[in-house]
């Protein structure tokens, strides 16, 4: 049984996604820009995928105003099945 877990961060605009990618990169936080999964939202075409261990860091960056995101989701892929859970 193989289980993988990721965080997907969505944004209100492409500009916010690109700015977040830059800020996260400067903080040495793994961030991969991906097309927003259709089952999450259609508001912005770009999202950021990262690892679950970055959740608290990214939440803190939002509170400080360094990163502006719409929502954060946990993506779990287990045995080919995909589950999305909203975090924020």
N, C-alpha and C positions, 0 to 999 in steps of 0.2 A: 504494500500500500504506500503510494507516494503522495505526500502532501506538501504543497507549496503555498506560501502566504505572502501577500504584497499589500502595500497601501497605494490607493489611487486617490490623487488629489485633483479636484475639479475647480474650475475658475469661472468668473463671470465674463472674462475677456481674454483674448489671446495675449494682450499686453501684460495682464497680470500673470499669466502662465510663464511667459518669457522672463519677466522680472523675477519670479520665484525661482526659476531654474538658475538664474544668475546668482541670486542670494544663497541658495542652497549649495551651489558649486563653490562659492567663496568660503563657505563654512565646512567644506569637505564632506558634505552629506550627499550620498549617492542619489541622483535624480535623473530619471530617463523620461524625456518628453515622448508621449504616445498620443495617438488619436483617442479622443474620449470614447469609451465604450458606449454603444447606443443604448444599452439597457440601464445606463446611469443617467445621462442627461443629454440634451441637444443644445444647451445654451452656449457652449464654447467648444470648438473642435479639438482643443488640446488639453491634455491632462498630464500630470506627472506621476510616474510610478516610482516607488521607493520601497525600502525594506521596513518591516514592522518595528524594528528597533529605533527608527527615527521618529516615531509618532510623537513622543513627548517633546522632543526638540522642536519639531515643526509647529506643534500647538503653541509652545512658548514664543516662537517667532511671530505667530499670528497675533498673540496678545500684545507683543511689543510693537506691532505694526510693521514689521520687516517683510512679512509675507501676507498677501491678501488672497485667501482662497475661499471658495464657495462651500465646499464640503469635503470630507475625507471618508473614504470607504475602505473596508478590509475585503480583499479579494482572496478567496481560498479556492485552490484547485486541488482536488483530491480524486484520484482514480478517474481523471478525465471529466469529472463533474465540477462545475464552477458555481460558487456561492458568493454573493455580494452582501455585505452588511454595512449600513451607514454608521459612521462613528460620530461625525460632527456635521 
